[in-house]
Amino acid sequence: MITSLFKKSTPLNFSLVVILILSFFSIYQIQDLVWTDSTILILQKVGILLVLLGSIFLTNFISTKNGLSKDSSYTIFFYFLFLIFFPSVLDNINLVFANFFILLALRRLLSLQSLKASKEKIFDASLWIFVAALFHFWCILYLVLVFISIIFHVSRDYRNWILPIIAFFAVGTLFALSSILFDISALEYINSSVKTSFKINYFTNNYQNGALSIYATVALFFVVSMFATLSSRLSITHSSFKKIIASFFIGVVIFLVSSNKSNDLLIFTIAPLAIMATNHIEMPQLKLKQEMVLVVLIACSFFAFFSQL
């Protein structure tokens, strides 16, 4: 029944996911209404919500446009389910914006498959990654994905290897000008951002630990499924799927190395994991298995969300 509901991409399905996002976002925000007394904080909450919605539909666009999934609503639904595993991310404006810019970069890198305007796409992707790094420094690790994409498609032209450096100076110049205009200490900002920590002892309660454990188990299931079925995919999509897998693992590395560690950092793994989950559910298999996967995932995500309120 649930699989049938999201099997097609329809305005009704999109509306349903939007309503779910609005509902769960509101449930989380009403836990503390102090922000309602500040116009700036209200605008911040609205901005977070709009960027989250944009991220969901951008992920769906990336998946369908590059032939990584069928014309279904599974991707946006899985994105929603993975997002509510970590409700505190609904308040983390820096990570929400950083993730959105990473998705913009991923969109450009996947479109390199067409070999059209490759230099513009490499520059744009690098630019978005450096912009994302202003919100969370370790997003800079996604430059690895840029070079992977160059190797896959346009490695023979040496100019493609220089474009990320040009993008770095472009963003660096804008950052320097902004730091002067707004009296921001650039060196202090960079010094505080590049710190690393591999300790995973940030939990304030057992429910956060439980949410991470369940999410890790679910992620492992879909990643293993992706590896197991990759050879059966259309050969033209292999490089795109490999980029999605690489994007997921870069997100995991960002979580591991970041100093201000929290479950929120796993937001970078949500989009690639939603695409991999969509591919698993769209595989030819017994409908009962599809229903079981969805029901279990819904139960886990709802439990993780409400237990952490």
C-alpha positions as CSV (number, residue, x, y, z in Angstrom):
1,M,0.0,0.0,0.0
2,I,2.7,2.5,1.0
3,T,4.9,1.5,-2.0
4,S,1.9,2.1,-4.3
5,L,1.4,5.6,-2.9
6,F,4.9,6.8,-3.7
7,K,5.4,4.7,-6.9
8,K,4.5,7.6,-9.1
9,S,5.6,11.2,-9.1
10,T,2.4,13.2,-8.7
11,P,1.5,16.6,-7.2
12,L,-0.4,14.8,-4.5
13,N,2.8,12.9,-3.4
14,F,4.8,16.1,-3.4
15,S,2.2,17.9,-1.4
16,L,2.1,15.0,1.1
17,V,5.8,15.2,1.7
18,V,5.7,19.0,2.0
19,I,2.9,18.6,4.6
20,L,4.9,16.0,6.5
21,I,8.0,18.3,6.5
22,L,5.9,21.3,7.7
23,S,4.2,19.2,10.4
24,F,7.4,17.7,11.8
25,F,9.3,21.0,11.5
26,S,6.5,22.7,13.5
27,I,6.4,19.9,16.1
28,Y,10.1,20.4,16.8
29,Q,10.0,24.2,16.8
30,I,7.1,24.5,19.3
31,Q,9.2,22.8,21.9
32,D,10.6,26.2,22.6
33,L,8.8,29.3,21.4
34,V,11.4,31.9,22.6
35,W,12.3,32.5,18.9
36,T,8.8,33.9,18.2
37,D,9.8,37.1,20.1
38,S,12.5,37.9,17.6
39,T,11.9,38.9,13.9
40,I,15.4,37.8,13.0
41,L,14.9,34.4,14.5
42,I,11.5,34.0,12.8
43,L,13.1,34.8,9.5
44,Q,15.9,32.3,10.3
45,K,13.4,29.5,10.9
46,V,11.6,30.3,7.7
47,G,14.9,30.3,5.8
48,I,15.8,26.9,7.3
49,L,12.4,25.5,6.3
50,L,12.6,26.8,2.7
51,V,16.2,25.6,2.2
52,L,15.2,22.1,3.6
53,L,12.3,22.0,1.1
54,G,14.6,23.1,-1.7
55,S,17.2,20.4,-0.7
56,I,14.5,17.7,-0.9
57,F,13.3,18.7,-4.3
58,L,16.8,19.3,-5.6
59,T,17.7,15.7,-4.5
60,N,14.7,14.4,-6.4
61,F,15.7,16.4,-9.5
62,I,19.3,15.1,-9.3
63,S,18.0,11.5,-9.1
64,T,15.5,11.6,-11.9
65,K,17.4,13.9,-14.2
66,N,20.5,11.6,-14.2
67,G,18.5,8.4,-14.5
68,L,19.4,7.2,-11.0
69,S,15.7,6.5,-10.2
70,K,12.4,6.1,-11.9
71,D,9.8,8.8,-12.0
72,S,8.6,8.1,-8.5
73,S,8.3,10.0,-5.2
74,Y,10.4,7.6,-3.2
75,T,13.5,9.9,-3.1
76,I,11.7,12.8,-1.5
77,F,10.0,10.5,1.0
78,F,13.2,8.8,2.0
79,Y,14.9,12.1,2.3
80,F,12.2,13.2,4.8
81,L,12.5,9.9,6.8
82,F,16.3,10.2,7.1
83,L,16.1,13.9,8.0
84,I,13.8,13.3,11.0
85,F,16.3,10.8,12.5
86,F,18.1,13.9,13.7
87,P,15.5,16.6,14.7
88,S,18.1,19.0,16.0
89,V,19.3,19.6,12.4
90,L,16.1,21.5,11.9
91,D,17.7,24.3,13.9
92,N,21.2,24.1,12.5
93,I,21.2,26.9,9.8
94,N,24.9,26.5,8.9
95,L,24.6,22.8,8.1
96,V,21.3,23.1,6.3
97,F,22.8,25.8,4.0
98,A,26.1,24.0,3.6
99,N,24.3,20.8,2.6
100,F,22.2,22.8,0.0
101,F,25.3,24.1,-1.6
102,I,26.8,20.7,-1.7
103,L,23.7,19.4,-3.5
104,L,24.1,22.2,-6.1
105,A,27.7,21.0,-6.6
106,L,26.6,17.4,-6.9
107,R,24.1,18.3,-9.5
108,R,26.8,19.9,-11.7
109,L,29.2,17.0,-11.2
110,L,26.6,14.4,-12.2
111,S,25.7,16.4,-15.3
112,L,29.3,16.0,-16.5
113,Q,28.2,12.7,-17.9
114,S,26.9,14.6,-21.0
115,L,30.4,16.1,-21.6
116,K,28.7,19.5,-22.5
117,A,30.1,22.7,-21.0
118,S,32.4,20.6,-18.8
119,K,34.6,23.5,-17.7
120,E,31.6,25.5,-16.6
121,K,30.3,22.6,-14.6
122,I,33.6,21.9,-12.9
123,F,34.0,25.5,-12.0
124,D,30.5,25.8,-10.7
125,A,30.8,22.7,-8.6
126,S,34.1,23.8,-7.1
127,L,32.6,27.2,-6.4
128,W,29.6,25.8,-4.5
129,I,31.8,23.5,-2.5
130,F,34.0,26.4,-1.4
131,V,30.8,28.4,-0.5
132,A,29.6,25.4,1.5
133,A,33.0,25.4,3.3
134,L,32.3,28.9,4.6
135,F,29.3,27.4,6.5
136,H,31.1,24.2,7.5
137,F,34.8,24.1,6.7
138,W,35.1,20.3,6.2
139,C,32.8,20.5,3.3
140,I,36.0,21.3,1.4
141,L,36.6,17.5,1.4
142,Y,34.0,17.3,-1.4
143,L,36.7,18.6,-3.7
144,V,37.7,14.9,-3.9
145,L,34.5,14.3,-5.7
146,V,35.4,17.1,-8.2
147,F,38.6,15.4,-9.0
148,I,36.9,12.0,-9.2
149,S,34.5,13.4,-11.7
150,I,37.4,14.9,-13.7
151,I,39.1,11.5,-13.8
152,F,35.9,9.8,-15.0
153,H,35.1,12.2,-17.8
154,V,37.6,15.0,-18.8
155,S,41.0,14.1,-17.4
156,R,42.9,14.7,-20.6
157,D,42.4,18.5,-20.6
158,Y,44.9,19.9,-18.1
159,R,42.8,23.1,-17.7
160,N,40.0,21.2,-15.9
161,W,42.5,20.4,-13.1
162,I,43.1,24.1,-12.6
163,L,39.5,25.3,-12.4
164,P,39.0,24.3,-8.7
165,I,42.0,26.6,-7.9
166,I,40.4,29.5,-9.8
167,A,37.1,28.9,-7.9
168,F,39.1,28.9,-4.6
169,F,40.5,32.3,-5.3
170,A,37.1,33.6,-6.4
171,V,35.4,32.6,-3.1
172,G,38.5,33.5,-1.1
173,T,38.4,37.0,-2.5
174,L,34.8,37.4,-1.7
175,F,35.3,36.1,1.8
176,A,38.2,38.5,2.4
177,L,36.1,41.5,1.2
178,S,33.2,40.3,3.4
179,S,35.5,40.0,6.5
180,I,36.7,43.5,5.9
181,L,33.2,45.0,5.4
182,F,31.7,43.2,8.4
183,D,34.8,43.4,10.6
184,I,35.2,39.6,10.8
185,S,38.6,38.1,11.9
186,A,39.2,35.8,8.9
187,L,42.3,34.1,10.5
188,E,40.4,33.5,13.8
189,Y,37.4,32.1,11.8
190,I,39.6,29.7,9.8
191,N,41.6,28.7,12.8
192,S,38.5,27.7,14.7
193,S,37.0,25.9,11.7
194,V,39.9,23.6,10.8
195,K,40.0,21.8,14.1
196,T,39.4,18.1,14.1
197,S,38.2,15.5,16.6
198,F,37.5,11.8,16.2
199,K,35.8,11.4,19.6
200,I,32.2,10.3,19.5
201,N,31.2,11.2,23.0
202,Y,28.9,14.1,22.4
203,F,25.6,12.4,23.3
204,T,23.5,14.2,25.8
205,N,21.0,11.3,26.1
206,N,20.7,7.6,25.1
207,Y,18.1,8.5,22.4
208,Q,20.7,10.4,20.4
209,N,23.0,7.3,20.7
210,G,20.1,5.1,19.6
211,A,19.2,7.3,16.6
212,L,22.8,7.2,15.4
213,S,23.0,3.4,15.8
214,I,19.7,2.8,13.9
215,Y,20.7,5.2,11.2
216,A,24.1,3.6,10.8
217,T,22.4,0.2,10.5
218,V,19.9,1.4,7.9
219,A,22.7,3.2,6.0
220,L,24.8,0.0,6.0
221,F,21.8,-2.0,4.6
222,F,21.3,0.4,1.6
223,V,25.0,0.9,0.9
224,V,25.6,-2.9,0.8
225,S,22.5,-3.3,-1.5
226,M,23.9,-0.6,-3.8
227,F,27.3,-2.3,-4.1
228,A,25.6,-5.7,-4.6
229,T,23.4,-4.4,-7.5
230,L,25.7,-1.9,-9.1
231,S,26.9,-4.3,-11.8
232,S,23.3,-4.9,-12.9
233,R,22.6,-1.2,-13.5
234,L,22.8,0.4,-16.9
235,S,26.5,0.9,-17.8
236,I,25.8,4.6,-18.6
237,T,24.8,5.3,-15.0
238,H,27.8,3.5,-13.3
239,S,29.9,6.6,-13.0
240,S,26.9,8.6,-11.6
241,F,26.2,5.9,-9.0
242,K,29.9,5.8,-8.0
243,K,29.8,9.5,-7.4
244,I,26.7,9.1,-5.2
245,I,28.5,6.4,-3.2
246,A,31.6,8.6,-2.9
247,S,29.4,11.5,-1.8
248,F,28.0,9.4,0.9
249,F,31.4,8.3,2.3
250,I,32.7,11.9,2.1
251,G,29.7,12.9,4.3
252,V,30.7,10.1,6.7
253,V,34.3,11.4,6.8
254,I,33.1,14.9,7.5
255,F,31.1,13.6,10.5
256,L,34.1,11.7,11.8
257,V,36.7,14.6,11.5
258,S,34.6,17.5,12.6
259,S,35.4,18.9,16.0
260,N,32.0,20.2,17.0
261,K,30.5,16.8,16.5
262,S,26.8,16.0,16.6
263,N,24.4,13.8,14.7
264,D,23.4,16.9,12.7
265,L,26.6,16.4,10.7
266,L,25.1,13.4,9.0
267,I,22.9,15.7,7.0
268,F,25.5,15.4,4.2
269,T,24.8,11.7,3.9
270,I,21.0,12.0,3.6
271,A,20.7,12.9,-0.1
272,P,23.0,10.1,-1.4
273,L,21.4,7.6,1.0
274,A,17.9,8.6,-0.1
275,I,18.9,7.9,-3.7
276,M,20.4,4.5,-2.8
277,A,17.3,3.6,-0.8
278,T,15.2,4.6,-3.8
279,N,17.2,2.2,-6.0
280,H,16.8,-0.6,-3.5
281,I,13.0,-0.2,-3.3
282,E,12.7,0.1,-7.1
283,M,14.5,-3.2,-7.7
284,P,12.3,-6.1,-9.0
285,Q,11.3,-7.9,-5.8
286,L,8.3,-9.2,-3.8
287,K,6.0,-6.4,-2.9
288,L,5.9,-7.7,0.7
289,K,9.7,-7.1,1.0
290,Q,9.2,-3.5,-0.3
291,E,6.4,-2.9,2.2
292,M,8.5,-4.4,5.1
293,V,11.5,-2.1,4.3
294,L,9.3,1.0,4.2
295,V,7.3,0.1,7.3
296,V,10.4,-0.7,9.3
297,L,12.1,2.5,8.2
298,I,9.1,4.7,9.0
299,A,8.8,3.1,12.4
300,C,12.6,3.7,13.1
301,S,12.5,7.3,11.9
302,F,9.4,8.2,13.8
303,F,10.8,6.6,17.0
304,A,14.1,8.5,16.6
305,F,12.3,11.8,16.1
306,F,9.8,11.7,18.9
307,S,12.2,10.1,21.4
308,Q,14.6,13.1,21.0
309,L,12.0,15.8,21.5
